[in-house]
Amino acid sequence: MSQSNARKAKTWEEKPAPLDGKQAILRVMATHAILITVCFIIIYPVLWVIKMALTPNELAGLSPSPIPEEVTLDNFRVVMGQTNAAGEWLFGAQLFNSIIVAAATTVLGILLACTAAYGFSRLNFVGREVGLQGFLVTQMFPGVVMAIPLYILLGHLGLLDSMVGLVLVYSVSALPFCVWMLKGYFDTIPKELEEAAVVDGASRLTIFVKIVLPLARPAIAVTALFSFMTAWNEFILAATFMNDELAYTLPVALKQYVGAQTADYGYFAAGAIIVSIPIMALFFALQKHLVGGLTAGGVKG
């Protein structure tokens, strides 16, 4: 190697000089300042909603400061104490509707998605690829596009103002994503496990229930959370199909606090926090499985 090439190689191998104490401190301080600023920008809307929920309704929304000047729980009392003209407890009925609709949508969605995804993953049948592509095509259009046909269909079936109709609509809406999510996970589970079970005399149903589903728990957790969130947070379809206050879900009930000319920001913020609590609790309960479902395969080496 020539001397010039040796000098170049030596130059590339040289490491930058270490920072002295003052430079290192300044870099750490600058890094933390940037991170704190970014974090504040991200959590500022959440802090502002909490502030409005804890501020008297007539004062909420007047100041952009995230720190409440006066703290009260009256907004939560008003939202949770809503009744109709007949004295019936609206918030309780609407909370019950949301829980039933979200839970039923999750169970039905998981049942349909697991069986469909396993069939697409393991079975070869006519129309398999067309079916998978069809699921993808349905994701190109927002759910509101189907609002009118679904309204007419539910009207003919007598399922308007019915939780059953809402569960069916939500389950079908979430199904394409859930099927693709679970199919991708089922594909990572080695077929040799199922072949060994067949040799031992296990049926297809036994293999599916006792081998495949336990291995797919992380992906099922992700799918369950998505189905629950779809049903719990959805507003447009529920507002379209439900006309009776006692049949509303919580997102539809929140609409009454925002009018064309005025808005009760304190009540709306309090209701938004109440609606978000179950989702946050469910997310924290399933977070271990969520990481596994989004990043891991069926079998870890």
Backbone as CSV, one residue per row, in Angstrom:
resi,resn,N_x,N_y,N_z,CA_x,CA_y,CA_z,C_x,C_y,C_z
1,MET,0.846,-1.201,0.000,0.000,0.000,0.000,0.879,1.247,0.000
2,SER,0.604,2.201,-0.853,1.392,3.418,-0.950,1.202,4.258,0.304
3,GLN,2.134,5.237,0.504,2.054,6.080,1.687,0.784,6.936,1.686
4,SER,0.404,7.452,0.469,-0.810,8.282,0.396,-2.049,7.484,0.783
5,ASN,-2.138,6.217,0.299,-3.288,5.381,0.658,-3.285,5.053,2.141
6,ALA,-2.095,4.849,2.690,-1.999,4.547,4.117,-2.473,5.731,4.945
7,ARG,-2.100,6.961,4.520,-2.528,8.143,5.260,-4.047,8.306,5.200
8,LYS,-4.648,8.035,3.990,-6.104,8.126,3.864,-6.813,7.124,4.771
9,ALA,-6.279,5.881,4.785,-6.891,4.860,5.634,-6.806,5.257,7.097
10,LYS,-5.657,5.828,7.475,-5.480,6.248,8.853,-6.438,7.379,9.202
11,THR,-6.649,8.287,8.225,-7.557,9.411,8.454,-8.983,8.927,8.685
12,TRP,-9.425,7.944,7.868,-10.776,7.413,8.018,-10.946,6.683,9.347
13,GLU,-9.858,6.075,9.824,-9.953,5.305,11.066,-9.926,6.195,12.297
14,GLU,-9.494,7.456,12.150,-9.408,8.340,13.302,-10.804,8.674,13.822
15,LYS,-10.945,8.655,15.126,-12.228,8.964,15.754,-12.252,10.437,16.146
16,PRO,-13.443,11.031,16.156,-13.520,12.438,16.561,-13.067,12.620,18.001
17,ALA,-12.514,13.772,18.261,-12.014,14.049,19.596,-13.171,14.108,20.575
18,PRO,-13.001,13.537,21.764,-14.085,13.567,22.748,-14.376,14.994,23.204
19,LEU,-15.669,15.235,23.524,-16.065,16.553,23.984,-15.566,16.786,25.399
20,ASP,-15.226,18.038,25.699,-14.854,18.341,27.065,-16.117,18.441,27.924
21,GLY,-15.941,18.640,29.219,-17.075,18.628,30.140,-18.124,19.662,29.819
22,LYS,-17.726,20.896,29.499,-18.677,21.969,29.228,-19.475,21.676,27.956
23,GLN,-18.812,21.188,26.904,-19.515,20.871,25.658,-20.504,19.734,25.853
24,ALA,-20.096,18.736,26.632,-20.996,17.606,26.886,-22.243,18.066,27.632
25,ILE,-22.078,18.938,28.627,-23.221,19.446,29.390,-24.150,20.260,28.496
26,LEU,-23.558,21.111,27.638,-24.370,21.919,26.740,-25.163,21.049,25.767
27,ARG,-24.533,19.977,25.272,-25.241,19.087,24.344,-26.393,18.387,25.053
28,VAL,-26.157,17.910,26.263,-27.224,17.246,27.017,-28.367,18.213,27.304
29,MET,-28.025,19.446,27.692,-29.063,20.444,27.977,-29.866,20.778,26.727
30,ALA,-29.195,20.925,25.583,-29.900,21.219,24.338,-30.828,20.070,23.950
31,THR,-30.338,18.825,24.102,-31.156,17.659,23.777,-32.403,17.603,24.644
32,HIS,-32.224,17.812,25.961,-33.375,17.773,26.868,-34.339,18.920,26.605
33,ALA,-33.822,20.088,26.245,-34.695,21.211,25.941,-35.567,20.910,24.725
34,ILE,-34.975,20.310,23.708,-35.743,19.950,22.509,-36.794,18.902,22.839
35,LEU,-36.415,17.883,23.610,-37.358,16.816,23.955,-38.509,17.351,24.801
36,ILE,-38.198,18.224,25.758,-39.254,18.790,26.607,-40.207,19.632,25.767
37,THR,-39.666,20.396,24.828,-40.516,21.228,23.965,-41.442,20.365,23.109
38,VAL,-40.877,19.318,22.503,-41.686,18.428,21.664,-42.762,17.739,22.493
39,CYS,-42.399,17.250,23.681,-43.380,16.586,24.550,-44.503,17.540,24.948
40,PHE,-44.151,18.782,25.250,-45.180,19.748,25.639,-46.133,20.025,24.481
41,ILE,-45.579,20.133,23.263,-46.430,20.366,22.088,-47.398,19.204,21.886
42,ILE,-46.913,17.996,22.147,-47.744,16.805,21.943,-48.845,16.706,22.993
43,ILE,-48.504,16.956,24.265,-49.489,16.762,25.332,-50.312,18.011,25.617
44,TYR,-49.971,19.129,24.966,-50.716,20.371,25.231,-52.216,20.224,24.964
45,PRO,-52.657,19.638,23.820,-54.113,19.489,23.613,-54.785,18.672,24.709
46,VAL,-54.098,17.630,25.195,-54.675,16.812,26.262,-54.801,17.624,27.543
47,LEU,-53.750,18.377,27.872,-53.793,19.211,29.077,-54.894,20.265,28.973
48,TRP,-55.088,20.803,27.781,-56.113,21.834,27.596,-57.519,21.244,27.784
49,VAL,-57.727,20.023,27.275,-59.029,19.369,27.467,-59.272,19.110,28.950
50,ILE,-58.249,18.623,29.662,-58.398,18.379,31.101,-58.700,19.677,31.833
51,LYS,-58.007,20.748,31.427,-58.246,22.054,32.050,-59.682,22.524,31.834
52,MET,-60.200,22.367,30.598,-61.574,22.788,30.324,-62.576,21.943,31.096
53,ALA,-62.264,20.643,31.269,-63.169,19.773,32.014,-63.235,20.157,33.488
54,LEU,-62.157,20.713,34.021,-62.098,21.080,35.438,-62.442,22.543,35.682
55,THR,-62.724,23.292,34.614,-63.071,24.709,34.714,-64.581,24.867,34.606
56,PRO,-65.188,25.775,35.358,-66.640,26.012,35.195,-67.013,26.219,33.736
57,ASN,-68.138,25.664,33.322,-68.502,25.643,31.911,-68.522,27.024,31.278
58,GLU,-68.970,28.030,32.018,-69.051,29.371,31.440,-67.672,29.999,31.223
59,LEU,-66.637,29.451,31.862,-65.283,29.984,31.704,-64.413,29.116,30.804
60,ALA,-64.852,27.897,30.521,-64.044,26.971,29.719,-63.907,27.483,28.294
61,GLY,-62.728,27.315,27.727,-62.483,27.705,26.349,-62.121,29.156,26.170
62,LEU,-62.111,29.945,27.245,-61.802,31.366,27.112,-60.296,31.627,27.085
63,SER,-59.540,30.770,27.721,-58.092,30.969,27.817,-57.363,29.759,27.260
64,PRO,-56.301,29.979,26.487,-55.535,28.847,25.943,-54.571,28.228,26.941
65,SER,-54.504,28.762,28.130,-53.586,28.229,29.138,-54.028,26.840,29.567
66,PRO,-53.093,25.875,29.720,-53.469,24.529,30.160,-53.648,24.418,31.668
67,ILE,-53.463,25.512,32.395,-53.578,25.502,33.857,-54.920,26.116,34.241
68,PRO,-55.793,25.362,34.926,-57.112,25.910,35.289,-56.988,26.989,36.354
69,GLU,-57.739,28.067,36.184,-57.754,29.146,37.176,-58.699,28.825,38.330
70,GLU,-59.705,28.017,38.043,-60.667,27.605,39.063,-61.040,26.152,38.811
71,VAL,-60.914,25.320,39.818,-61.129,23.880,39.657,-62.495,23.489,40.218
72,THR,-63.238,22.730,39.434,-64.542,22.240,39.866,-64.840,20.922,39.144
73,LEU,-65.680,20.115,39.756,-66.118,18.851,39.148,-67.568,18.943,38.662
74,ASP,-68.097,20.157,38.589,-69.496,20.329,38.191,-69.754,19.823,36.771
75,ASN,-68.788,19.978,35.884,-68.986,19.524,34.502,-69.226,18.021,34.457
76,PHE,-68.457,17.272,35.244,-68.639,15.817,35.278,-69.998,15.459,35.889
77,ARG,-70.410,16.197,36.910,-71.716,15.923,37.534,-72.852,16.173,36.551
78,VAL,-72.750,17.243,35.783,-73.809,17.564,34.813,-73.876,16.495,33.730
79,VAL,-72.713,16.123,33.193,-72.682,15.130,32.112,-73.208,13.782,32.596
80,MET,-72.772,13.350,33.755,-73.167,12.036,34.254,-74.571,12.026,34.843
81,GLY,-75.133,13.204,35.090,-76.472,13.261,35.671,-77.565,13.601,34.672
82,GLN,-77.288,13.542,33.384,-78.277,13.893,32.355,-79.490,12.964,32.424
83,THR,-80.682,13.560,32.341,-81.931,12.789,32.289,-82.805,13.353,31.178
84,ASN,-83.774,12.568,30.740,-84.701,13.053,29.716,-85.962,13.600,30.373
85,ALA,-86.952,13.970,29.539,-88.175,14.583,30.060,-88.936,13.640,30.990
86,ALA,-88.772,12.334,30.777,-89.470,11.358,31.615,-88.706,11.026,32.893
87,GLY,-87.567,11.683,33.096,-86.780,11.433,34.299,-85.869,10.231,34.192
88,GLU,-85.738,9.651,33.002,-84.860,8.486,32.832,-83.410,8.934,32.725
89,TRP,-82.522,8.142,33.315,-81.103,8.497,33.385,-80.453,8.238,32.025
90,LEU,-80.227,9.308,31.270,-79.696,9.171,29.915,-78.262,8.670,29.903
91,PHE,-77.417,9.253,30.762,-76.008,8.868,30.730,-75.847,7.377,31.028
92,GLY,-76.583,6.859,31.995,-76.484,5.439,32.320,-76.904,4.559,31.155
93,ALA,-78.007,4.943,30.497,-78.482,4.158,29.351,-77.482,4.221,28.200
94,GLN,-76.920,5.407,27.951,-75.973,5.563,26.850,-74.646,4.860,27.133
95,LEU,-74.220,4.883,28.385,-73.016,4.136,28.764,-73.240,2.643,28.581
96,PHE,-74.413,2.172,28.997,-74.748,0.751,28.823,-74.764,0.391,27.339
97,ASN,-75.339,1.257,26.504,-75.371,1.001,25.064,-73.958,0.890,24.499
98,SER,-73.084,1.810,24.879,-71.715,1.802,24.366,-70.980,0.530,24.778
99,ILE,-71.142,0.130,26.037,-70.451,-1.073,26.528,-70.944,-2.316,25.790
100,ILE,-72.257,-2.449,25.660,-72.822,-3.623,24.997,-72.420,-3.666,23.525
101,VAL,-72.541,-2.527,22.841,-72.217,-2.485,21.413,-70.727,-2.788,21.192
102,ALA,-69.850,-2.156,21.978,-68.416,-2.364,21.808,-68.018,-3.800,22.143
103,ALA,-68.553,-4.340,23.236,-68.208,-5.710,23.625,-68.720,-6.720,22.606
104,ALA,-69.962,-6.564,22.166,-70.522,-7.494,21.180,-69.789,-7.386,19.849
105,THR,-69.436,-6.174,19.439,-68.674,-5.997,18.200,-67.325,-6.680,18.293
106,THR,-66.670,-6.562,19.440,-65.357,-7.189,19.626,-65.461,-8.709,19.544
107,VAL,-66.427,-9.274,20.255,-66.570,-10.740,20.262,-66.928,-11.254,18.875
108,LEU,-67.928,-10.629,18.240,-68.340,-11.084,16.912,-67.230,-10.852,15.888
109,GLY,-66.561,-9.701,15.973,-65.474,-9.411,15.042,-64.327,-10.388,15.172
110,ILE,-63.949,-10.721,16.411,-62.858,-11.679,16.625,-63.245,-13.054,16.098
111,LEU,-64.478,-13.473,16.372,-64.939,-14.785,15.905,-64.887,-14.882,14.386
112,LEU,-65.427,-13.874,13.697,-65.433,-13.892,12.236,-64.032,-13.733,11.657
113,ALA,-63.244,-12.822,12.242,-61.918,-12.545,11.701,-60.974,-13.727,11.880
114,CYS,-61.028,-14.381,13.037,-60.133,-15.516,13.284,-60.417,-16.668,12.321
115,THR,-61.674,-17.001,12.167,-62.011,-18.120,11.292,-61.716,-17.787,9.836
116,ALA,-62.058,-16.561,9.402,-61.799,-16.168,8.019,-60.299,-16.089,7.743
117,ALA,-59.536,-15.485,8.660,-58.098,-15.344,8.460,-57.409,-16.707,8.424
118,TYR,-57.842,-17.632,9.261,-57.239,-18.967,9.258,-57.545,-19.678,7.943
119,GLY,-58.763,-19.516,7.452,-59.101,-20.124,6.171,-58.272,-19.556,5.031
120,PHE,-58.102,-18.239,4.998,-57.282,-17.615,3.957,-55.810,-17.991,4.095
121,SER,-55.358,-18.234,5.307,-53.949,-18.539,5.538,-53.603,-19.986,5.220
122,ARG,-54.513,-20.898,5.523,-54.155,-22.319,5.445,-54.845,-23.093,4.319
123,LEU,-55.967,-22.607,3.824,-56.737,-23.374,2.850,-56.590,-22.771,1.458
124,ASN,-56.529,-23.641,0.470,-56.526,-23.209,-0.932,-57.904,-23.506,-1.524
125,PHE,-58.585,-22.475,-1.957,-59.924,-22.641,-2.500,-60.130,-21.624,-3.609
126,VAL,-61.126,-21.873,-4.429,-61.419,-20.988,-5.549,-61.885,-19.624,-5.024
127,GLY,-61.275,-18.577,-5.535,-61.642,-17.226,-5.122,-60.882,-16.720,-3.918
128,ARG,-59.845,-17.446,-3.480,-59.089,-17.029,-2.297,-58.421,-15.675,-2.508
129,GLU,-57.683,-15.529,-3.612,-56.989,-14.277,-3.876,-57.972,-13.139,-4.152
130,VAL,-59.050,-13.460,-4.850,-60.062,-12.437,-5.133,-60.692,-11.950,-3.832
131,GLY,-60.928,-12.861,-2.909,-61.502,-12.483,-1.628,-60.588,-11.567,-0.833
132,LEU,-59.298,-11.900,-0.806,-58.338,-11.058,-0.082,-58.248,-9.666,-0.708
133,GLN,-58.196,-9.623,-2.030,-58.140,-8.324,-2.709,-59.437,-7.542,-2.500
134,GLY,-60.548,-8.261,-2.431,-61.817,-7.597,-2.175,-61.833,-6.910,-0.817
135,PHE,-61.236,-7.561,0.193,-61.129,-6.931,1.509,-60.324,-5.635,1.426
136,LEU,-59.256,-5.661,0.642,-58.437,-4.464,0.503,-59.201,-3.343,-0.202
137,VAL,-59.965,-3.697,-1.218,-60.713,-2.689,-1.965,-61.707,-1.971,-1.052
138,THR,-62.328,-2.708,-0.143,-63.310,-2.081,0.750,-62.671,-1.033,1.649
139,GLN,-61.366,-1.150,1.896,-60.681,-0.189,2.755,-60.389,1.126,2.034
140,MET,-60.612,1.167,0.719,-60.379,2.394,-0.034,-61.457,3.436,0.218
141,PHE,-62.607,3.011,0.721,-63.741,3.922,0.870,-64.066,4.114,2.350
142,PRO,-64.329,5.338,2.765,-64.723,5.573,4.167,-66.083,4.965,4.459
143,GLY,-66.312,4.651,5.730,-67.564,4.012,6.116,-68.789,4.851,5.831
144,VAL,-68.625,6.181,5.823,-69.777,7.050,5.610,-70.358,6.874,4.208
145,VAL,-69.563,6.386,3.252,-70.070,6.162,1.891,-71.208,5.150,1.907
146,MET,-71.134,4.204,2.852,-72.152,3.157,2.917,-73.300,3.512,3.848
147,ALA,-73.325,4.732,4.359,-74.338,5.084,5.360,-75.752,4.953,4.806
148,ILE,-75.995,5.497,3.613,-77.354,5.464,3.055,-77.793,4.030,2.734
149,PRO,-76.993,3.224,1.993,-77.424,1.828,1.767,-77.644,1.061,3.062
150,LEU,-76.758,1.268,4.036,-76.928,0.554,5.301,-78.186,1.022,6.034
151,TYR,-78.476,2.314,5.957,-79.688,2.827,6.599,-80.933,2.187,5.991
152,ILE,-80.959,2.112,4.660,-82.112,1.489,3.990,-82.216,0.014,4.350
153,LEU,-81.078,-0.677,4.355,-81.069,-2.104,4.682,-81.535,-2.351,6.112
154,LEU,-81.005,-1.587,7.055,-81.428,-1.757,8.446,-82.894,-1.392,8.626
155,GLY,-83.377,-0.405,7.843,-84.791,-0.047,7.920,-85.688,-1.193,7.477
156,HIS,-85.304,-1.874,6.390,-86.090,-3.029,5.916,-86.047,-4.175,6.915
157,LEU,-84.923,-4.306,7.632,-84.792,-5.397,8.599,-85.360,-5.042,9.962
158,GLY,-85.789,-3.797,10.129,-86.334,-3.367,11.411,-85.271,-3.218,12.492
159,LEU,-84.050,-2.861,12.098,-82.940,-2.781,13.055,-82.474,-1.353,13.316
160,LEU,-83.233,-0.345,12.853,-82.909,1.026,13.232,-83.231,1.236,14.709
161,ASP,-82.459,2.096,15.371,-82.584,2.298,16.820,-82.397,0.996,17.574
162,SER,-81.569,0.125,17.009,-81.324,-1.183,17.616,-79.828,-1.403,17.762
163,MET,-79.412,-1.894,18.936,-78.001,-2.204,19.153,-77.548,-3.363,18.269
164,VAL,-78.468,-4.259,17.939,-78.114,-5.394,17.073,-77.664,-4.897,15.709
165,GLY,-78.418,-3.958,15.138,-78.036,-3.410,13.843,-76.697,-2.702,13.898
166,LEU,-76.453,-1.953,14.972,-75.188,-1.242,15.107,-74.025,-2.214,15.242
167,VAL,-74.215,-3.292,15.984,-73.159,-4.299,16.145,-72.821,-4.948,14.806
168,LEU,-73.837,-5.278,14.029,-73.600,-5.888,12.724,-72.822,-4.946,11.804
169,VAL,-73.195,-3.670,11.797,-72.517,-2.688,10.942,-71.061,-2.517,11.369
170,TYR,-70.824,-2.375,12.664,-69.462,-2.177,13.156,-68.591,-3.414,12.916
171,SER,-69.148,-4.583,13.122,-68.375,-5.816,12.924,-67.929,-5.952,11.478
172,VAL,-68.830,-5.668,10.546,-68.496,-5.761,9.127,-67.484,-4.686,8.744
173,SER,-67.603,-3.495,9.330,-66.694,-2.403,8.996,-65.263,-2.713,9.419
174,ALA,-65.100,-3.342,10.567,-63.755,-3.637,11.076,-63.196,-4.935,10.531
175,LEU,-64.024,-5.752,9.897,-63.605,-7.095,9.490,-62.432,-7.121,8.505
176,PRO,-62.410,-6.314,7.451,-61.290,-6.407,6.492,-59.923,-6.208,7.140
177,PHE,-59.774,-5.170,7.953,-58.487,-4.942,8.623,-58.149,-6.102,9.546
178,CYS,-59.132,-6.576,10.302,-58.883,-7.659,11.254,-58.454,-8.941,10.543
179,VAL,-59.099,-9.244,9.417,-58.742,-10.458,8.675,-57.314,-10.371,8.155
180,TRP,-56.949,-9.249,7.570,-55.581,-9.104,7.061,-54.570,-9.137,8.185
181,MET,-54.883,-8.525,9.306,-53.982,-8.524,10.452,-53.734,-9.942,10.955
182,LEU,-54.791,-10.700,11.137,-54.661,-12.054,11.669,-54.076,-13.013,10.637
183,LYS,-54.419,-12.832,9.373,-53.857,-13.708,8.345,-52.335,-13.597,8.312
184,GLY,-51.829,-12.356,8.369,-50.382,-12.172,8.368,-49.725,-12.854,9.547
185,TYR,-50.393,-12.871,10.683,-49.820,-13.542,11.856,-49.929,-15.051,11.732
186,PHE,-51.066,-15.553,11.237,-51.218,-16.997,11.053,-50.173,-17.543,10.074
187,ASP,-49.807,-16.726,9.080,-48.801,-17.162,8.105,-47.445,-17.423,8.748
188,THR,-47.160,-16.772,9.886,-45.864,-16.952,10.543,-45.819,-18.194,11.432
189,ILE,-46.970,-18.781,11.701,-46.998,-19.987,12.541,-46.618,-21.193,11.692
190,PRO,-45.572,-21.930,12.053,-45.114,-23.069,11.228,-46.208,-24.114,11.016
191,LYS,-46.358,-24.544,9.783,-47.349,-25.577,9.488,-46.963,-26.918,10.077
192,GLU,-45.657,-27.075,10.373,-45.210,-28.347,10.952,-45.900,-28.648,12.280
193,LEU,-46.247,-27.606,13.046,-46.961,-27.828,14.300,-48.322,-28.466,14.051
194,GLU,-49.002,-28.016,13.031,-50.310,-28.562,12.704,-50.180,-29.968,12.112
195,GLU,-49.147,-30.186,11.306,-48.935,-31.516,10.727,-48.640,-32.539,11.807
196,ALA,-47.880,-32.126,12.825,-47.601,-33.039,13.938,-48.875,-33.372,14.702
197,ALA,-49.751,-32.366,14.858,-51.011,-32.607,15.551,-51.911,-33.536,14.749
198,VAL,-51.887,-33.404,13.412,-52.683,-34.297,12.562,-52.208,-35.741,12.729
199,VAL,-50.905,-35.933,12.792,-50.351,-37.279,12.993,-50.843,-37.878,14.314
200,ASP,-51.000,-37.018,15.321,-51.487,-37.482,16.627,-52.998,-37.666,16.662
201,GLY,-53.664,-37.382,15.544,-55.099,-37.616,15.461,-55.971,-36.420,15.759
202,ALA,-55.393,-35.220,15.811,-56.186,-34.026,16.106,-56.977,-33.605,14.873
203,SER,-58.174,-33.107,15.108,-59.010,-32.608,14.011,-58.621,-31.179,13.671
204,ARG,-59.151,-30.675,12.548,-58.856,-29.300,12.149,-59.338,-28.309,13.204
205,LEU,-60.514,-28.565,13.791,-61.055,-27.677,14.808,-60.186,-27.692,16.063
206,THR,-59.730,-28.879,16.457,-58.867,-28.987,17.634,-57.552,-28.243,17.421
207,ILE,-56.993,-28.385,16.235,-55.748,-27.681,15.912,-55.952,-26.179,15.991
208,PHE,-57.060,-25.723,15.439,-57.341,-24.287,15.412,-57.522,-23.734,16.823
209,VAL,-58.267,-24.447,17.651,-58.607,-23.940,18.984,-57.455,-24.101,19.968
210,LYS,-56.765,-25.228,19.930,-55.780,-25.529,20.969,-54.339,-25.220,20.581
211,ILE,-54.067,-24.998,19.303,-52.686,-24.726,18.884,-52.563,-23.332,18.267
212,VAL,-53.379,-23.068,17.254,-53.235,-21.815,16.497,-53.652,-20.603,17.331
213,LEU,-54.827,-20.666,17.942,-55.316,-19.501,18.686,-54.417,-19.126,19.871
214,PRO,-53.939,-20.109,20.675,-53.024,-19.707,21.758,-51.747,-19.045,21.244
215,LEU,-51.204,-19.507,20.124,-50.006,-18.892,19.570,-50.279,-17.501,19.015
216,ALA,-51.516,-17.258,18.638,-51.871,-15.979,18.013,-52.449,-14.984,19.011
217,ARG,-52.266,-15.216,20.307,-52.826,-14.307,21.308,-52.423,-12.849,21.110
218,PRO,-51.156,-12.544,20.831,-50.804,-11.122,20.635,-51.572,-10.471,19.490
219,ALA,-51.679,-11.177,18.363,-52.402,-10.611,17.225,-53.892,-10.487,17.529
220,ILE,-54.436,-11.438,18.269,-55.848,-11.362,18.645,-56.086,-10.169,19.567
221,ALA,-55.115,-9.882,20.442,-55.241,-8.718,21.325,-55.293,-7.425,20.525
222,VAL,-54.424,-7.309,19.515,-54.432,-6.113,18.666,-55.768,-6.005,17.937
223,THR,-56.237,-7.108,17.400,-57.499,-7.114,16.663,-58.676,-6.763,17.572
224,ALA,-58.659,-7.310,18.790,-59.737,-7.020,19.737,-59.761,-5.537,20.099
225,LEU,-58.589,-4.967,20.332,-58.532,-3.549,20.679,-59.030,-2.685,19.521
226,PHE,-58.649,-3.041,18.295,-59.103,-2.275,17.132,-60.615,-2.365,16.987
227,SER,-61.171,-3.549,17.149,-62.627,-3.710,17.036,-63.345,-2.926,18.122
228,PHE,-62.816,-2.986,19.348,-63.443,-2.263,20.454,-63.402,-0.757,20.210
229,MET,-62.249,-0.262,19.771,-62.111,1.173,19.509,-63.034,1.621,18.374
230,THR,-63.167,0.786,17.350,-64.050,1.122,16.234,-65.481,1.339,16.715
231,ALA,-65.950,0.440,17.565,-67.330,0.527,18.045,-67.493,1.611,19.107
232,TRP,-66.493,1.784,19.957,-66.625,2.714,21.076,-66.573,4.174,20.620
233,ASN,-65.716,4.470,19.638,-65.482,5.858,19.235,-66.321,6.318,18.042
234,GLU,-66.949,5.412,17.316,-67.632,5.783,16.076,-68.829,6.692,16.354
235,PHE,-68.978,7.709,15.522,-70.047,8.692,15.724,-71.033,8.766,14.565
236,ILE,-70.532,8.853,13.325,-71.386,9.188,12.186,-72.480,8.143,11.975
237,LEU,-72.103,6.878,11.904,-73.103,5.834,11.652,-74.084,5.715,12.814
238,ALA,-73.562,5.817,14.044,-74.449,5.723,15.208,-75.446,6.880,15.214
239,ALA,-74.987,8.091,14.862,-75.893,9.235,14.817,-76.922,9.099,13.694
240,THR,-76.553,8.390,12.625,-77.462,8.202,11.492,-78.524,7.157,11.789
241,PHE,-78.135,6.069,12.453,-79.043,4.946,12.655,-79.861,5.060,13.941
242,MET,-79.422,5.920,14.868,-80.100,6.026,16.158,-80.836,7.365,16.255
243,ASN,-82.131,7.326,16.513,-82.937,8.539,16.627,-83.484,8.755,18.030
244,ASP,-83.432,7.735,18.861,-83.947,7.819,20.226,-82.784,8.100,21.179
245,GLU,-82.940,9.083,22.068,-81.866,9.425,23.008,-81.454,8.230,23.857
246,LEU,-82.411,7.392,24.203,-82.085,6.224,25.025,-81.301,5.178,24.248
247,ALA,-81.277,5.291,22.920,-80.534,4.338,22.094,-79.155,4.866,21.704
248,TYR,-78.850,6.134,22.058,-77.561,6.715,21.685,-76.407,5.988,22.365
249,THR,-75.255,6.021,21.696,-74.002,5.672,22.347,-73.362,6.969,22.853
250,LEU,-72.312,6.858,23.657,-71.726,8.050,24.280,-71.190,9.076,23.270
251,PRO,-70.493,8.666,22.182,-70.051,9.686,21.230,-71.195,10.502,20.636
252,VAL,-72.331,9.871,20.387,-73.493,10.595,19.859,-74.059,11.529,20.927
253,ALA,-74.039,11.092,22.169,-74.564,11.920,23.253,-73.734,13.193,23.422
254,LEU,-72.438,13.131,23.136,-71.586,14.315,23.287,-71.955,15.413,22.298
255,LYS,-72.577,15.049,21.186,-72.907,16.038,20.157,-73.858,17.112,20.681
256,GLN,-74.655,16.785,21.682,-75.633,17.752,22.175,-74.971,18.965,22.828
257,TYR,-73.684,18.847,23.179,-73.000,19.961,23.833,-72.365,20.922,22.837
258,VAL,-72.446,20.616,21.549,-71.895,21.482,20.516,-73.027,21.848,19.562
259,GLY,-73.425,23.113,19.569,-74.499,23.569,18.705,-73.984,24.378,17.537
260,ALA,-74.896,24.879,16.725,-74.510,25.665,15.551,-73.940,27.021,15.945
261,GLN,-74.427,27.596,17.042,-73.997,28.935,17.443,-73.153,28.929,18.716
262,THR,-73.410,28.005,19.600,-72.707,27.978,20.871,-72.196,26.569,21.159
263,ALA,-71.303,26.488,22.126,-70.760,25.191,22.533,-70.485,25.222,24.029
264,ASP,-70.867,24.157,24.709,-70.568,23.998,26.136,-69.241,23.251,26.258
265,TYR,-68.153,24.000,26.194,-66.835,23.377,26.146,-66.530,22.571,27.413
266,GLY,-66.968,23.057,28.543,-66.690,22.342,29.781,-67.370,20.984,29.820
267,TYR,-68.650,20.947,29.443,-69.383,19.679,29.420,-68.798,18.741,28.365
268,PHE,-68.492,19.314,27.206,-67.951,18.486,26.123,-66.601,17.878,26.525
269,ALA,-65.732,18.670,27.141,-64.432,18.170,27.560,-64.577,17.095,28.633
270,ALA,-65.478,17.308,29.581,-65.702,16.306,30.622,-66.210,15.001,30.015
271,GLY,-67.160,15.116,29.080,-67.664,13.912,28.419,-66.592,13.209,27.617
272,ALA,-65.721,13.977,26.938,-64.646,13.371,26.156,-63.695,12.587,27.047
273,ILE,-63.392,13.108,28.223,-62.508,12.399,29.149,-63.162,11.110,29.627
274,ILE,-64.443,11.175,29.952,-65.158,9.975,30.404,-65.150,8.901,29.315
275,VAL,-65.387,9.322,28.068,-65.424,8.370,26.954,-64.053,7.752,26.710
276,SER,-62.989,8.507,26.942,-61.643,8.010,26.637,-61.080,7.084,27.707
277,ILE,-61.636,7.110,28.914,-61.073,6.311,30.010,-61.075,4.815,29.698
278,PRO,-62.177,4.196,29.227,-62.133,2.750,28.934,-61.095,2.376,27.886
279,ILE,-60.907,3.218,26.856,-59.917,2.923,25.830,-58.515,2.943,26.423
280,MET,-58.216,3.941,27.241,-56.897,4.009,27.864,-56.661,2.820,28.793
281,ALA,-57.683,2.455,29.569,-57.541,1.314,30.478,-57.303,0.023,29.703
282,LEU,-58.044,-0.163,28.626,-57.878,-1.365,27.814,-56.508,-1.397,27.151
283,PHE,-56.046,-0.245,26.690,-54.736,-0.179,26.053,-53.633,-0.564,27.041
284,PHE,-53.681,-0.016,28.252,-52.652,-0.338,29.240,-52.729,-1.806,29.663
285,ALA,-53.940,-2.356,29.703,-54.082,-3.764,30.077,-53.524,-4.702,29.018
286,LEU,-53.593,-4.288,27.747,-53.168,-5.155,26.640,-51.836,-4.740,26.037
287,GLN,-51.140,-3.771,26.624,-49.960,-3.234,25.966,-48.864,-4.289,25.748
288,LYS,-48.725,-5.242,26.677,-47.722,-6.284,26.492,-48.030,-7.113,25.258
289,HIS,-49.291,-7.467,25.089,-49.683,-8.253,23.922,-49.650,-7.407,22.648
290,LEU,-49.917,-6.121,22.761,-49.906,-5.260,21.585,-48.523,-5.207,20.973
291,VAL,-47.503,-5.069,21.788,-46.121,-5.039,21.268,-45.796,-6.348,20.570
292,GLY,-46.184,-7.466,21.203,-45.928,-8.759,20.577,-46.700,-8.960,19.301
293,GLY,-47.961,-8.499,19.276,-48.779,-8.684,18.099,-48.319,-7.872,16.913
294,LEU,-47.719,-6.715,17.159,-47.300,-5.841,16.076,-45.871,-6.128,15.605
295,THR,-45.074,-6.784,16.431,-43.651,-6.932,16.091,-43.164,-8.362,16.005
296,ALA,-43.803,-9.292,16.675,-43.253,-10.647,16.772,-43.967,-11.608,15.844
297,GLY,-43.320,-12.735,15.599,-43.933,-13.807,14.822,-44.609,-14.798,15.734
298,GLY,-45.115,-15.866,15.144,-45.817,-16.861,15.944,-44.893,-17.678,16.810
299,VAL,-43.664,-17.905,16.357,-42.701,-18.705,17.094,-41.420,-17.893,17.208
300,LYS,-40.911,-17.749,18.408,-39.683,-16.987,18.629,-38.513,-17.939,18.742
301,GLY,-37.430,-17.609,18.033,-36.270,-18.468,18.064,-35.396,-18.216,19.263
